[in-house]
Amino acid sequence: MIELRRAGPEAFVSALDIVIDIYTAAMRPPADQLSGRQGIMRNHATFPDFTCLFALTTDGTAVGFGYGFHGMPGQWWHDVVRRALEERSGPPTSAGWFGNAFEIAEIHVHPGYQGKGIGRRLVQGLCEGRPESTAVLSTHDQPTAARHLYRRLGFVDLMSMFVFPGGYEHYAIVGTMLPMRPLA
């Protein structure tokens, strides 16, 4: 049995070592990127309306997490993605998706616990009751389990084959209207 537990900014920051362990197991990033990722996550906890969910086993071990916040100008991801969508699809489309958006920054489940509905519960739990009109996120633009999950949850592609400045990997920027539609 997996329990979801909400955490605010302070609890999230105090659990960053655990968060990084789950992130590392799920994503297998190069070791030299971890301190930078930890700094980014710490900074995200300062953003407006930050919220986090931890997925915990019955003994209290964290096996997954997800977090997000209200997106606004001045946040790097928000500015880069909104500008790119505006260039590709026009100002009305960009404003419609990013004018009042909940930005899901991270969703990760330890590999030993993937495929059990935890990621779905994290996304739905983070979006539940949010006041924003949309939820947006980026994910690797490959046929992964995450891409499939987001589609099942009602996320649509806003941009595909997107490369962040200074990067080389292709991402899909996806979004859904809030409140989320229930899964059939």
C-alpha positions in Angstrom: 0.0 0.0 0.0 1.4 3.4 -1.0 0.3 6.5 0.8 0.6 10.0 -0.7 1.7 12.7 1.7 1.7 16.4 0.9 4.7 18.4 1.9 5.3 22.2 1.8 8.5 23.9 0.8 10.3 23.4 4.2 9.6 19.7 4.4 10.6 19.3 0.7 13.9 21.1 1.2 14.7 19.1 4.3 14.1 15.9 2.3 16.3 16.9 -0.7 18.7 14.0 -0.1 15.9 11.5 -0.4 14.4 13.4 -3.4 17.8 13.3 -5.2 18.2 9.6 -4.5 14.8 8.8 -6.1 15.6 11.2 -9.0 18.9 9.5 -9.5 17.4 6.0 -9.5 14.7 7.0 -11.9 16.6 9.2 -14.3 20.2 8.0 -14.0 21.7 11.4 -14.7 25.5 12.0 -14.9 26.9 12.4 -11.4 28.2 15.9 -12.2 24.7 17.2 -12.8 23.3 16.2 -9.3 24.5 19.2 -7.3 23.0 21.6 -10.0 19.7 19.6 -10.0 19.6 19.8 -6.2 20.1 23.6 -6.4 17.3 23.9 -9.0 14.9 21.9 -6.8 15.8 24.0 -3.7 15.0 27.1 -5.8 11.7 25.7 -7.0 10.6 25.4 -3.4 10.6 29.2 -3.2 8.1 29.6 -6.1 4.5 30.7 -5.5 2.1 28.0 -4.4 4.7 25.3 -4.3 3.3 21.9 -3.4 4.9 18.5 -3.2 3.6 14.9 -2.8 5.7 12.0 -1.6 4.7 8.4 -2.2 5.5 6.4 0.9 5.4 2.7 1.7 3.8 1.4 4.8 7.1 1.7 6.7 7.4 5.4 5.6 10.1 4.9 2.9 9.7 7.4 0.1 9.5 5.7 -3.3 8.3 8.6 -5.4 7.7 12.3 -5.4 6.2 15.0 -7.6 6.0 18.8 -7.2 4.9 21.9 -8.9 4.0 25.5 -8.5 2.2 28.4 -10.1 4.1 29.4 -13.2 4.9 33.1 -13.8 7.2 35.4 -15.7 10.7 35.4 -14.3 10.9 31.7 -13.9 13.4 30.2 -16.4 11.3 27.2 -17.6 8.1 29.3 -17.8 9.8 32.1 -19.8 11.7 29.8 -22.2 8.7 27.5 -23.0 6.1 30.2 -23.2 8.2 32.2 -25.6 8.9 29.2 -27.8 5.1 28.3 -27.9 4.3 31.9 -28.8 6.8 31.7 -31.7 5.4 28.4 -32.9 1.7 28.8 -32.3 1.0 32.5 -31.6 0.4 34.7 -28.6 -3.2 33.6 -28.0 -2.2 29.9 -27.7 0.7 30.7 -25.5 -1.3 32.9 -23.2 -4.1 30.3 -23.1 -1.7 27.6 -21.8 0.7 29.7 -19.7 -1.4 32.7 -18.5 -2.6 30.8 -15.4 -0.7 27.5 -15.3 0.3 25.0 -12.7 3.8 23.9 -13.7 4.6 20.3 -12.8 8.4 20.4 -12.5 9.2 16.9 -11.4 7.4 13.5 -11.2 9.6 10.5 -10.4 9.0 7.0 -9.1 11.8 4.6 -8.0 12.2 2.0 -10.7 11.3 -0.8 -8.3 7.9 0.8 -7.8 7.1 1.9 -11.4 4.1 0.4 -13.2 1.9 0.3 -10.1 -0.1 3.5 -10.7 2.0 5.7 -8.4 3.0 8.2 -11.1 -0.7 8.6 -12.1 -1.7 9.2 -8.5 1.1 11.7 -8.0 0.0 13.7 -11.1 -3.7 13.6 -10.2 -3.0 14.4 -6.6 -0.8 17.4 -7.5 -3.5 18.8 -9.9 -6.4 18.2 -7.6 -8.0 21.4 -6.3 -5.5 23.6 -8.0 -6.9 27.1 -8.9 -5.0 27.4 -12.2 -6.8 26.7 -15.5 -4.1 24.5 -17.0 -1.3 22.1 -16.0 1.9 22.0 -18.1 5.1 20.0 -18.0 8.0 18.8 -20.1 8.9 15.1 -20.7 11.4 13.3 -22.9 9.9 13.2 -26.5 10.2 9.4 -26.7 7.6 6.6 -26.5 8.1 6.2 -22.8 5.7 5.0 -20.0 5.6 8.6 -18.8 4.5 9.9 -22.2 1.8 7.2 -22.3 0.6 8.1 -18.8 0.3 11.8 -19.6 -1.7 11.1 -22.7 -4.0 8.8 -20.7 -4.5 11.6 -18.2 -5.6 14.0 -20.9 -2.3 15.9 -21.6 -1.9 17.0 -25.2 1.3 18.0 -27.1 1.8 21.7 -27.2 5.3 21.3 -28.8 7.3 18.3 -29.7 11.0 17.9 -30.5 11.7 20.9 -28.3 15.4 21.4 -27.2 16.0 23.7 -24.2 18.7 26.3 -24.6 22.1 24.8 -24.1 20.7 21.3 -24.3 20.5 18.5 -26.9 17.7 16.2 -25.8 14.3 16.4 -27.4 11.4 17.2 -25.1 7.6 17.3 -25.5 5.9 20.2 -23.8 2.4 18.9 -22.8 -0.6 20.4 -21.1 -4.1 19.7 -19.9 -7.0 21.8 -18.8 -7.8 21.9 -15.1 -9.7 20.3 -13.4 -8.4 17.1 -14.9 -10.9 14.8 -16.4 -11.2 11.5 -14.6 -9.7 8.4 -16.2 -12.3 6.1 -17.8 
